[in-house]
Amino acid sequence: MSSFKEETYRTIGKNVRKYRKASKISQEKLSEILNANSKFIGHVERFERYISLKKLIELAEYFNISVKDFFE
């Protein structure tokens, strides 16, 4: 995987974790909200799986933020 791609997904994972923890919600509960496997958010936060744009949009709506906030 390219360095840029890897770093992008790492940034997204870190930000998913940041917003999840700020909302005081478990990985399992957030996965449930996204209608995903119970381990999905944990995998995203540890950069083991890639999250789709569709799921990022759903997370942004849930956290009431912009999708671009996951990339900063």
N, C-alpha and C positions, 0 to 999 in steps of 0.2 A: 504494500500500500504506500502511496506517496506520502511524504512528510506533511504536505499541506492538508491532505484528506484526513490523515491520522490526527493532526492537531485540531482540525475543525470538529471532529467527533469527540475528541477529548474535551474541548471547550464546551460543547453542547452537554456532554455528560456531567461536567462539573456544575454547569448552570442548572440543569434539571435537579441535581442534588441540592443546590443552594435554595432554589425556590420551594422544593418539597420540604426541606427542613424548616424554612421560614414559615411555612404553612402548617407545620407540626403534623404531617401526614406520613404514614408508613409507606414503604416501597410497595408492599402488597396491596394496600388500599388504593394507591395511585394507579397501579396496574389494573386493578378491578374497575376503576373509573374509566380507564381507557379500553376496557373490554379486551385486555391482553392477558397473556400467561402471568401467573402470580409472581414470577421471577423477572419479568421483563424490565421493569424500572431498574432493578439491581444490575442487570446486565448492561443497560444503557449507561448507568452511572460509572461502571467499571470499564467501559469502552469495549465490552465483549460482544455487543450487538449494536447494529446501526438502527437509528430511529427514522421512520419515514416522515416526510413533510406533513402528511395527514395527521400523524400522531403529535407532531410538534405544534401544529395549529390547534389541536384539541387541548394540549397542555397549556398553550398560551391563553386560550379562552378560559380554562379552568383557573389559572393563576392571575387572570386579568392583566396580562402583559402583552407586549408585541412579540411576534416570532423572532424578530431581530435581537431581542434581549438574550436569547439563547446563544447567540454568536459572539457576544461581547465579553 
